[in-house]
């Protein structure tokens, strides 16, 4: 595993077939700090094979619903129960959306933490970027949720939107709340790299040779090469 600085790099695996997803997860683990398994992308969601092949501490499980850009179509109760099961089985991290119904969200956070997992509470906007006041309100609600980390990802219209999202990291640092904050798409691509040196807790990359889970994700090898260049002596 290659780690530069304190921020983490997570590779998102969003494949429909289990063998392909497992192979990419194993390959990515050598380059990533964490590997995110998008259970909502799998035709038949199954977390056990990943926990059997990789350290639980390196695995982040996500089951993104359709209403937040994912592929899960089942009930919210079943979706949250699936995430709870990954934590109970030894996963190091789980991701739950801020817009999940509060009783379900709170139950997952408390249960996962009791079992030793860390919880990321996330917010994704695939259309635009909210106002500074709205973004700050989202951050504050994430902090109050009791989760260990926050994640705010938006779609920028211009570089001002990108700067607005990255600026959230200053507030997060002041309150001591690890925050993943960056933007999607071509305009936001630079923020996926910049966040690592500007106080962001983590960024996300695509697996080498695999599909990206969100617009603008860089392949993990490309992201690591950029990091090496930025940290090279000279």
ZIGI-V685372 format. One record per backbone hydrogen bond with DSSP energy under -1.0 kcal/mol. NH is the residue of the N-H (numbers start at 1). CO is the residue of the C=O. If there is no record, write none. Layout:
NH_CO, NH_CO
This chain:
8_201, 10_203, 11_34, 12_205, 13_36, 21_17, 22_18, 23_19, 24_20, 25_21, 26_22, 27_23, 28_24, 29_25, 31_28, 32_28, 33_9, 34_9, 35_58, 36_11, 37_60, 38_13, 39_37, 39_62, 41_38, 43_16, 51_47, 52_48, 53_49, 54_50, 58_55, 59_56, 60_35, 61_93, 62_37, 66_72, 68_65, 69_66, 70_65, 72_64, 79_75, 80_76, 81_77, 82_78, 83_79, 84_80, 85_81, 86_82, 87_83, 88_84, 89_85, 90_87, 91_86, 92_56, 93_59, 94_118, 95_61, 96_120, 98_122, 100_97, 105_101, 106_102, 107_103, 108_104, 109_105, 110_106, 111_107, 112_108, 113_109, 114_110, 115_111, 116_113, 117_112, 118_92, 120_94, 121_149, 122_96, 123_151, 125_153, 135_131, 136_132, 137_133, 138_134, 139_135, 140_136, 141_137, 142_138, 143_139, 144_140, 145_141, 146_143, 148_119, 149_119, 150_178, 151_121, 152_180, 153_123, 154_182, 155_128, 162_158, 163_159, 164_160, 165_161, 166_162, 167_163, 168_165, 169_166, 170_167, 172_168, 173_169, 174_170, 175_171, 177_172, 180_150, 182_152, 184_154, 185_215, 188_184, 191_188, 192_189, 194_190, 195_191, 196_193, 197_194, 200_195, 201_179, 203_8, 205_10, 206_218, 210_207, 217_214, 220_206, 223_219, 224_220, 225_221, 226_222, 227_223, 228_224, 229_225, 230_226, 231_227
